[in-house]
Amino acid sequence: MGRKAKTAVHGMKKKDVTVTLTPEGVEMLDIKANLLGISRSELIERIARGQVTSDSEAKRMGELLRT
């Protein structure tokens, strides 16, 4: 059985990349992705596209922590 093609929400085929982070960096990435309800990959995608800013991210995380 072949490998399933990865498609992004953004309508393009995904490309595998390797990112090297410290254990603390991975933990922070996971926390932020979990709070936003998205995967690590999607969080990195949004950061690269400028769709996650510190202000909007902080506001969203604050809303999630209050619930």
SVG drawing of the C-alpha trace seen along z (x, -y; Angstrom):
<svg xmlns="http://www.w3.org/2000/svg" viewBox="-15 -42 33 44">
<polyline fill="none" stroke="black" stroke-width="0.4" points="0.0,0.0 1.4,-3.4 1.9,-6.4 -1.1,-8.6 -0.6,-12.0 -0.5,-14.9 -2.7,-17.8 -2.8,-21.1 -5.9,-23.1 -4.4,-25.7 -5.0,-23.5 -1.5,-22.5 0.4,-19.2 2.6,-19.2 6.3,-18.7 8.2,-16.9 10.7,-19.0 12.8,-18.4 12.9,-21.0 15.3,-20.7 14.2,-22.2 15.3,-22.0 13.0,-19.9 11.6,-23.2 10.9,-24.4 9.0,-21.3 7.0,-21.6 6.1,-25.2 5.1,-24.3 2.9,-21.5 1.3,-23.7 0.5,-26.4 -0.8,-24.0 -3.0,-22.2 -4.4,-25.5 -5.3,-26.5 -6.7,-23.1 -4.3,-22.5 -1.3,-20.2 2.3,-21.2 2.5,-21.2 -0.4,-23.6 0.9,-25.9 4.3,-26.2 2.4,-26.7 0.3,-29.5 3.5,-31.1 5.2,-30.9 2.2,-32.5 2.0,-35.3 -1.4,-34.1 -0.3,-33.7 0.9,-36.8 1.9,-37.2 -1.2,-39.4 -3.8,-37.2 -2.1,-34.1 -2.1,-35.6 -5.7,-36.6 -6.8,-33.2 -4.8,-31.4 -6.3,-33.7 -9.8,-32.9 -9.1,-29.1 -7.6,-29.3 -10.7,-31.1 -13.0,-28.4"/>
</svg>
